[in-house]
Amino acid sequence: MLSDALAGLRARRSRTMLAAAGVFAAALVAGTATTVGYSLATGFDRSADRADLPDVIARFSSDRLSRVDARVSALPNLAARSYRWERTNVALDSAAKSTGQGALDLVLGGRRGYLVVSGHDLTGAPGEVVVERGLAQEWGLKAGDDLRVGRLGWLRIAGIAVSPDNVAYPLAKAARVYVSPEWLGFRPDPNVALLWLNDPSKADVTLTQARAVSFGLGRLQFITRDGVRVLLSQAAGIVISLLIAFSLVALVAAGTMLAAGAHADVQRRLPALGVQRALGFTPARIAALQATEAALVAIPAAGLGIAAGAALVARPAGDLLAALNELSPGWALVPPLAVCLLAVTLVVVTAATWPAWKAARRPPVEILRGGDVAVPARRRRAATRGGGLAALGARFATAARGRWVAAVATIAVCAGVVTLMLALASLLERLRTDPGTVGKRYQLSLTLDSSRVGEAAKVPGVAAVGRRYSVDAADSFRLGEPVRLVAYPGDHTRFEAPPLAEGRRIRGAGDIEVGQGMADALGLSPGSVFAAQLPNGEEARFRVSGVVRALENDGRIAWVRAGRLLAADPAVSPEIVVRVRAGANRDAVVRRLEALGAQLTPVGGAQTDDARFLAVLAAVLRGVGLAVGLVCLYALIQALTVTARERRGAVALLRACGADAATVALVLAGAAAAVAIPAALAGVLLGTFAFGPLVARLAAGFASLPLAPTGGQVALVVAGLLALAAAATAIVARRVLREPIVAGLREE
């Protein structure tokens, strides 16, 4: 069986190479999608385990170590503990860069909670500092360099560390560094406790007891591993989920192409299968031989394609993980890629074997007629009559309707993925710059003396001015669930109006509108009671009036009236938000507000406006998009090659009558356009009405994210496919013109 399969592949070298190229292109998409999806989906858990991230992080006002430890050590379910003293807004300086937003952590012994990825950890020797990887990459630092840390002066960098309890600098405003206090001559009182639990699933029991024994500790806040996971996901927000969903759609495109390509190959070989049946081959033997040949082609081609796809996006995916303070999967990526290889191989073998088995069960004479590849004489004559050379090529391509439909469907799926990618890129830009994307109706946020708020409201071009209170709290019943409370003195929909999913808007001080992500996490619905644990230790209770589709803070956000929030925590200070009148000159409004002494902060759409981070996301999209483009190119080349092979006689007759290379290319261009144009239109429809809504649903059940392409993007997809069709035409025309005319005339 193996020798027969190898002999068959050698006899059809050109077809074998074409089939291998198709498997390679599809596997390239599968490799990129698997690498991106697996890396992002497992990044936090992998990094948290390797960095020994604590199960609970407690922050509080500095207090004596003995007093804090006496209470912490008595907590149930506690496996280990360690302490730090943390100070923010510390000046950091290197030879070329500086920031005043450093976070200095003095490590007071015990387990670290971070992983050193370069250099070595703190040894207690004088002048050592460990810096976070984000700061090192942004400033070009490495172990052995010098860094000035506030009043500590110039220190030597001992190592580079990763701690996934927050995103990396500069995505996070604070740049973290770690120092041992052993050489400083003093040991400060801790204000951070790191807790490792015997059973992390019972963290709520430990936190309940911690609250009970925490009297005397000021500004106590807890966050669990699950809470950290939520906070980290805010950095990339909906984009991470969109990329994973995008990868799933790309895998569907690859599978469609593989199945169509394998089926087309079997259809081309129907006469050979008929000869084998006439010689006594059973359908089972023919199917087994076809499966062996398909496996011999698929395994090496898919292996190379998956490896190339993984390598193509490895660096941008690694940069994306680094921005989230997470580690690349490394060798852990091998098992999912191996599963991907198995899946691609099974798709190719199944797609090639089933049509062979189905065809081989028919009588040999019927198989020898060529099945749907054979073109009736009436259709052959119609395909060569009038209409111009391009129209002639189009009729050549559409004569075998089944294969034409398969080719159009394959390329349409790929074009739909590209359309989705362009719409997603536009969404990234809107998320960064357009507040309306997330339901915000105000365009400016400012700091202004309260006595001048009335003057700001009278500035020409200002539609409304309001006080916005925001506080990060936790659910009183599940302290590991962080939530964000936003309050306005009156109707909040004048400034923020996320779409209402169920229930109604708030009407009184006791009502609350919760985001869909918060409702899902806490099991809330209209009528439920929600109790918020505020940072000052007080509790505020509300009744859920409605659930909204909120994007901000991963949907773990809620809107209330300001009265009850301020009654529980009067220290919460507002920001002043400004809604600019439609059609007003925003720059002129900004100048007038600044003249009143206002300090303005731009209002973006999503969780981050970090240009570097968005550039990394764009690089990941480009990698996946390039792989999909190669699939489109292969599918077009395959369709043209099959058409040219079937029409060898007609093309040879044209050449014998004096047709030059341009004439042959025009015929093939017509055949390519007959596939590319309907595929482009179908792809745009798929991307707009199928893939876009599907990905938005997969990525954000808690947000309204219409992924509709613009007219320019539609034009770009169509132009891109026509350019690929031109490239495929040139490749196939060159191959056709190399063939002797006599060889083609024998078939006419």
N, C-alpha and C positions, 0 to 999 in steps of 0.2 A: 504493500500500500504506500509506504513512504517513498520507495524508489519510483513508483508510477507517478506519484504526486510531484516529485522533484523533476522527473522527465517532462511532465506536462508544463510545469512552470518554466523550464528552460526553453521549451518549444514556443512559448508565448512570452518572450522576454519583454517586449514593449508593453504588452497589456499588464504583465506582472509588475513592471516598474510603475505604471500608471496607478494600479490598484494600491501598491505600497505607498505611493505619494499621497493618495487619498486617505489611507489609514493614518499616515504620519500627520497630515493636516488636521484631521479630526482629533487625533490623540494630543496634538499640540493644544487645542482648545481645552480638552479634558485635563491636561497637565496644568495649564494656567488656572483653570477654574478650581481644581482640587487644591492647588497650592494656596491660592488666595483664601478660599473658603475654610480650609482646615486650619491655616495659620491664624486667621482672625477668630474662628469659633473656639479654639482651644488656647488662645494666647494667655488669657488671664490665669486660668487654672494652672497651666504649665509653669508660668512665671511665679505665681504665688507659692507653689510647692517647692520650686528650686530655691527661691529666695527665703523660704521659711517665714512667710508672711504670718503675723499673729492672727488669731481668730477674732480678737477684740482689741481695738485701740481706744484707750481712754485719755482724754485731755481735760486738764483742770488747772486751777490756779496753783502756783508753786507752793509746796508744803514740805515739811520735814520728811525725809525718806523713811525714818522709823515709824512715823505716824501713818504714812500712806501704806507702807508694806504690811503693817499689822492688820489693816483692813483688807488689803488685797489678798494676802495669804490665807485669810479665813473664808474666801469665796468657795462655793462648791464647784466641782467639776474642773478645778484648775490644775493644769499639768505643769506649767512653767510661767515665769514672769520676768520682765526686765523693765528698766526705766531709762528715760532720757530727760534732758532739759533742752527745750526748744525755744529759740528766739528768732523772730522774723524781722524783715526790713534791715538786714545786715548788709553792709557794703562789701561787694566782691570786686576784685580787680585782677586782671591778667595783664600781660605785656601790651595787649591791643584792645581789650574790651573791658567794660565795667557795668555793674548794675547795682542799684540800691535795694533790690528786692531779694536778697539772699535769705535762706533759712538755715540757721546754724543749729545743728543737733549735737549736743554733748552726750556721748554714749556712756551710760553709767553702769557698764558691766552686763553680763548675761547674754542671752541670745540676741543676735543683731537685728534680724528682720529684713536684711538686704543681702544681695549676692554680689560679690566682687568678681567682675568679669575681666578685669585687666589689672595687673600689678598685684598688690597684697593688701590685706586688711590692716586696720590700726593695731600697732604693737605696743602703744604706750610711750614710744620714743618721742622726744621733743620735736615739735615742728611738723608733725604728720597731719595730713588731711586726706579724707576720702571724698570724692566728688561724684555727684550723680552723672550717669551716662549722657543724659540730655544736655547738661551744661558742657561736658567735655566735647561732645560732637559739635555743638553750636559755636564754641569758642576755639576749637582745634586744640584741646588740651590732651595730654597723655601723662601716664605715670612718670614721675621724675621732674615734671614742670613745676613752676612756682605759681602760687595763687595767694593774693592778699585777702585775708578774711577779717574784716572789721578791725577792732582794736587788737586782735591777735597778731596782726602784721603778716609778713610774708611766710607762707608755709609751703612745704614740699608735698606734692601730690603723691601719696603712697599707692592709691588704687582708684579704679573707676567702678562704681556700684550701680546696681539696678534694684529698685524697691517698688513693686507694683501697687503701693497704697495710694498712688496719685499718678497723674500723667507727667510726662517729662517736660523740663524746661526746653524751649520757651512756650510750649503749649500751656503749661502751668506758669503763672506769673513768678512764683518763687523758685529760685535755683538752690537746691539743697546741697549742703556739705556736712560731713561728719568729722568730729574731732574727739579724741580721748581726753578727759580732764586730768589724767594722772600726772602730766607734766606741767599743768597750769598752776599747781600750788593750792587749789581750792576745789571743793566738790559741791556744786550747786544743788539746791533742792529740786526734785523732779517736778515736771508738769505734764509728762506723758508716761503712760503705763502701757506696755505691750503684754497681752495675755494670750497664752496658748492653752487650749482646753482639751480635756480627755475625750469628750464627745462634742464636737462642734455643732451637731444637730440640736443640742440642748443649751445653746447659747442664751436663749431667752430666760432660762432659769437662773443662769449666772448673772445676767444683767438685772433681773428683778431683785436678786439679793444685793447686788452692787449698789443699786439705788437706795436700798433700805439702810445700808451701812455708810452711805456717803455724806452724812451730815457733817458740816464743817468744811467740806471741799467746795470751793467756789467755781462757778462756770464749768460744771462737769458735763462732758459730752462723750457719748459712746458711738463707735462705728464698728460694725462687724465685717467679716470677709465679704458677705453678701452685699453689705452696704457699700464697700469699696468697689465691688464689681459694678454696682449701679452707677457710682460716681465716675468710674473710669469710662463707662459706656457713654457718659455725657460728652466726653471729649470729641468722639467721632459722631456721637448722636445717631441719627437715622442713617447716616452714610454707610456705616459698617454693615448694618442689616441690608441695605440696598445692594452693596457689593456682593454679599453672600447670595442674595436672591438673584442678582445679575449673573453670577457664576452658574447657578442652577439652570437658568435659561440658556446660557452658552453650552452647557452639557447637552441639553435637549437638541440644540442645533447640530452638535457633533454627532449625536446618535442618529438623527434623521439623515444626515449626509452619508454615514457609514451604511445604513440600511439601504438607502437608494442606490449607492454605488455598487454594493455587493449584488443587489437584485439586477441592476443593469448588466453587470459582468456575466451573470448566468444567462440572461436573455441573449447576449451576443454569442454565447457558446452553445446555443440549442442545437445547431447542426452537428457539432462534435458529440454532444450527448446522444443524439439520434444514432450516430454511427456506433457508439459504444453499446447502446441497447441492441442494435442489429447484430453485433458480435457476441451477444449473450450476457452482457453485464446486467446484473439485477439492479432494481432501483435502490436497494439498500447499499450495494457496493458503490454505485455512482454517487450517492449522497455522502457516504463515508470518504470517498476519494475527494469530493468537493470540500468536505470539512477539513481534511488533512491539508489540502492546498491552501485553503483560507487561513488555517492556523499558521502554516509555514510563512505566509506573507504577513499576517497580522502581528504575530508576537514580536519579531524584530522591529518592524515599522512602528508599531504602537509604543514599544519600549523607547525607541529613539524620540518619537514625538512627545511622549510624556516627560522624558528627561529634558528635552529642549524647552517645553512649555514651563516646567518648573524653574529652569535656569533663567527664562525670559523675565519672569516676574519675581524671582527670588529677592533681588536687591530692592525694588520698590516696596514689596511686601515687608521686607525686613525694616526698611525705613519707616513704614507705617506703624509696625509693632514698636519700634524704638520710640516713636512719638508718643505712644501709649504706655511707655515704660514696661514693655513686655518683651519676651525673648523669642527669637525665631525657633521653629520646631527642630531644626537640625535633622539628625537621623530619625527622629520621631515621625518625620514626613514620609519615610520609606513605606511603612505599612499601608497608609491610605493610597499612596501612589501605586503600590502593588495591587491593591483592590481595584484601582482605576484601570490598570493594565489588564486585569482579569475581565473586568466589565467590557472594555473595548474589544478584547479578543472574543468574548462570548457574543457580542453584538455582531461582529463581522462573520464569525463562524455560523451563527444562527441565520443571519440574513442571507448568507451564501448557500447554506445547506437546504433550507426549507424550499426555495424555488427550484433547486436542482431535484430534490426528492419529488416535488409536485410535478415537475416536467417529465421526470423519468418514468412516472407511472402511466403516461400516455403511450399509445402505440408508437413504435419506432418511425413509421412512415409520417405520422403527424408531427413528430418532433423534428424530422428532417426538413419539413417545410419551413422551419425557422420560427414558429410561434408568432408572437407579435412583432418580431423583428422583420419578418418577411412582409414586403409591401405589395398589395395586390396590383396587378398590371394597370387597372383603371386609375389607381391613385398615383402610380409611377408616372403615367402619362400626364396626369393633371399637375404633378409636381414640377414638370419641365416645360409647361406652357406659359409664355408671356409674363408680363408684370415686371420686367426688369431683373437685373442680376441679384440685387438685395432681396427682392421678393422671392426669387427662386431659392435663395438660401433659406429664407424663412419657411418656405414650404418643405424644403428638405428636413428642417428641424422638427416640424410639426407633423410629418407624415406618420411617424410612430407615436401615436398620441399618448400611450401609456408611459413611455420613457420620457416624453416631453413634459408631461405632468409631474413625473417624479423629479426631473431636473429643476423645474420651476419651483416646486414645493421646497426642495432642499435649499436653493439659493434664497427663496423668500424667507425661510426661517432665519438664515444668516443675516439677511438684510433687516429683518425685524429686530435682531439682536443689536445690530449697528445703530438702527434708529433709536432703540432704547438707550444705548450708550450715549448718544448725543443728547437725548432728552435728560438723562441723568446728569451729564456735565452741566447743562443749563440749570438744573435744580441745585447743584452744588453752588453755583454762582448766586442764585436767588437766595439760598439759605444763608449765604455769607452777607449779602447786602440788603435784602428786601425784608423789612420787618413784617410786612403783610403776609409773608409766607407762613408764619407761625401765629397768625391771628392778632398781631400787634397793630393798633391803629395810630400809635404815636410814632413820630419820627426822630424826636430829640429827647435826650435825658440830660439834665443839668443840675448843678449845685448852685443854689441861689439863696440869699438871705430871705427868710420867711416873710419879712415885712415888704418885700418887693415882688412877691408872687402876683399880687393884683396888677402891678404895672406890667408884668410879663404877659398877663392875659389880654392886655389892651394893645399889645404890639401888633401893627398891621401884618396880616398874613397868618396870625395865630388863631386857630379855631377853638382850642380848648387847652387849659393847663390843669394838671391834677397832681395830687400827692400819691405816690406809689410806695407802699411799705412792702418789704420782702424779707422773709426770715426763713432760714433752713432749720426745720424741726424734725421730729421723729414721731412715729406712731406710738402712743403710750402703751399699747398692748403688745407691739412687736418692735422693740427699740432698734432692731437691726434694719428697719425700713425707713430710710431718710425721705422726707418730703419737703417741698418748698411751698410756703404759704405766701400768697400775694394779696394785699388788701388795698382797697380804695375807700375813701369816706362815703362815696355815693355809688352810682351805677358804674360798674367797672367796664361795661361793654362800650362806653365812650372811648376807652383807650385800649382795651384788650377784649376781643370777642372770638375765642376759638369756637369752632363749630360744635353745636350741641348734639350729642349722640342719643341721650335719653334723659327724661325728667324735664326740669324747667330751670330757669335762671334764678339766682338768689333774690330774695325779696326782703329779708330781714337780717338782723345781727346774728341770729343763730343758724343761718343757712350757710352752706358751702357747696361750691361746684368743684368737683374733683376731676383730674385728668384720667383718661382711659388706662394709662399705665399704672397709676395709683389705685384705681378701682380694681384692676386685675390682680395687683400684688396683694391688696388687703381685703379682697372680697367685698367691696363696697357697691352699693346700688342705691337708687333714690329711696330715702327713708332710713338708711343706715346711720348709725351714730359714729362719728369719727372724733377721737381724742388725740390732740397734738401735744407732745412734750416739747416745750420751748427751750431755747438755750439757757435761759435763766432758771430753769427747773420748774417753772409754773406749767400748769396744764390748762388748755382751752378746749372745750367740747362744742361740736357743731353737728347738725343733722344734714345729711347729703340731700340736696335738692335736685342736682343734675350731674350727669357725667358728660364731659366734653372731650373732643379729639384734640388734645394738646401735644405739640411736638417738643416744646421746651422741657428740659430736665427729664427726658425719656417718658414724658407723660406723668411723672410723679410730682405733680404740682396741683395746687388748689387755689381758688379765689374766694375770699370772704370780705365782709364789711369790716372797716378798720376799727370800729368801736370795741368789739370783744377782744381783738388781738392786742390793742393798746391797753386795755384794762388788765390783761394778763402780763404784758411786758411793755411798760411805758417807755423803756429806753430805746425802743426801735425807732430809728430815724428814717424819714422818708427821702426819696429822690423825687425831683420835680420832672414830670414828663410833659412834653408839649406835642400837641397834634397840630400839624401845619395844614392850613386851609388848602383845599384842592385848587391847583393852578397858581398858587403863590410862589414867589421866588424864595426858595429855601435858603440860599446864600444870604439874601437880604435879611431874612428873619434871624439867621444866626448872628449877623453883624449887630442887629438891634438888641438882641438878647445879651450879647457880650458887652455891649455898651452899658447895660444895667449891672454889670459885674458878674454875670453868670459864667460858670465853667462848664463847657459842654462835653458830653461823651457821645460818640456816634452810637446809634442803635442798629445792631445787625439783626440778621434773621435767626440764625441757629446758635448752637452753644459756643462756637468759636469762630473768630474771623482771622485765624492764623494763616497767612498766605503760604507759608512753607508746608504746613500740614495739608492744605488743599492741593498744593502742587504734588505732594506724594500720592494723594488719592487719584489725581489725574494721571500720574505715571502708571498706577495699577490698571486704571481703565484703558490706557493706551496699550498696555501689554496684552490684555484680553482682547481688545478690539483688533490688534494686529493678527492675532491667531484666527479670529473669525474671518478677517479679510482673506487670509490664505485659504481658508475653507471655501469661500466664495470663488476664488480664482481657480482652485482645483476643480470644483464642480462645473464651472464653465468650460475649462479645458477638456474635462471628461465628456461633457455633452457634445462639444465640437468634434472631438476625436472620433466618437462613435458615429456621428453624422457623416464625417468625412470618410470613415472606413466603409460605411454602408453605401455611400455615393461615390465610391472610387471610380466606377465606370463613367458616371455622368461628369465628374470633375476631369477625368482623363480625356473624355470626348471634347470638353471645352478647350483643354490645353492642346489637343490635336488640331482643333480648328483655329488655333492661333491665339488663344487667350493667354495674356501675360500674367505676371505675378499679381498685379493690381486687380485684375479681373477675378482671379481665384480668391484673393483676399476679400473682395467685395461680396462674393457669394457667401464666404464663411462669416463675414461680418453680419450679413442678413440673418444667418442661422443663429449667431450669438445674440443679436438684438431680439430675435424671436423668443429667446429664453430670458435674457437679462431684463427687458422692459416690463413684461408682466410680473417677473419675480420681484422687481423693485417696487412696483405698485402694491403687490400683495404683501411684501415685507413691511412697507409703511403702514398698511392697514393692520397687520399683525402687531407691529410695535405699538401702534396707537390704541387699538381696541382690545388686544389680548395680553401681550407681554407687559405693557405699562401698568394696567390695572392689577395684573397678577403680582408683579414685583412690588407695587405699592402695598398690596394686601399682605404679602409675605413679610415685608420690611417694617410696616408700621400700621398695625391695627389701631393704633391710638392717634393717628394723624391723617389729615386729608392731604394727599400728595399726588396731584394729577401729573402724570409723566407724559404729557402730550408734546410731540415735536412741533417746532415752528415751521413755517413755510421754507425758510432758508435751510433748515436741517433736512427737510424732505428733498429739496433740490440737491443738497449735497449727497444724500444717499443715492439718488438716481444717477447723478453725475459720476459718483464713485463706481457704481456697478457698470456703467457704460465704459468707464476707463478700464476696468477689469476685463470687460468683454473685448475691448480693443487689444489688450495685452494677450488674452487667450487666442484671439484671432491671429495675431502675429506669430505666436508660438506654433499653432496648428498649421497655419499656411506654410510656414517654413518647412515643417515636416512633410506636408503633402507635396510640395514642389521638389523635394529631394527624391521622391519615388519615380521610377521610370514610367513614362506614359503607357508603354506596352503592357506593363503589369496591371494597370487599371483597366485598359481596354479589353482584357481577357474576360472581365466580369460584366461587361456591358452587353 
